[in-house]
């Protein structure tokens, strides 16, 4: 029973996240979104390089 409850909770959490993303996308201008995505990708690249 506890397993089913965990699965259900995970599903609702995902739905909440999707709703939040949609809401943010509606509020945020397109240009700002592109900048954020670009910044995020550069951060990812830096993280990959740093351990080497």
C-alpha distance (Angstrom), angle and dihedral (degrees) to the residues before:
residue distance angle dihedral
X1 . . .
X2 3.79 . .
X3 3.84 89.3 .
X4 3.82 91.4 57.5
X5 3.80 90.8 48.3
X6 3.81 90.7 53.0
X7 3.81 92.3 49.7
X8 3.81 91.0 49.1
X9 3.81 91.4 48.9
X10 3.80 91.4 50.1
X11 3.81 90.7 51.4
X12 3.81 93.8 50.3
X13 3.82 90.0 46.7
X14 3.80 90.1 53.9
X15 3.81 90.9 48.9
X16 3.81 90.1 51.7
X17 3.81 90.6 50.5
X18 3.81 91.5 49.9
X19 3.81 90.3 50.5
X20 3.79 90.9 49.1
X21 3.81 91.0 51.0
X22 3.81 91.6 50.5
X23 3.81 90.8 48.8
X24 3.79 92.6 49.3
X25 3.80 91.1 47.5
X26 3.81 90.6 53.1
X27 3.81 93.6 48.7
X28 3.80 98.4 41.1
X29 3.83 121.0 75.6
X30 3.82 117.7 -118.8
X31 3.83 95.1 -117.0
X32 3.80 92.1 53.5
X33 3.81 89.6 49.6
X34 3.82 91.3 54.2
X35 3.81 91.0 50.4
X36 3.81 90.9 50.4
X37 3.81 92.1 49.0
X38 3.83 91.2 48.0
X39 3.81 91.9 49.0
X40 3.81 91.0 47.7
X41 3.82 92.3 51.7
X42 3.82 92.2 49.5
X43 3.81 90.4 49.6
X44 3.82 89.6 51.6
X45 3.82 91.1 51.2
X46 3.81 91.8 49.4
X47 3.81 91.0 50.5
X48 3.82 90.5 52.4
X49 3.82 92.0 50.6
X50 3.81 97.7 43.6
X51 3.86 98.8 75.0
X52 3.84 92.9 52.0
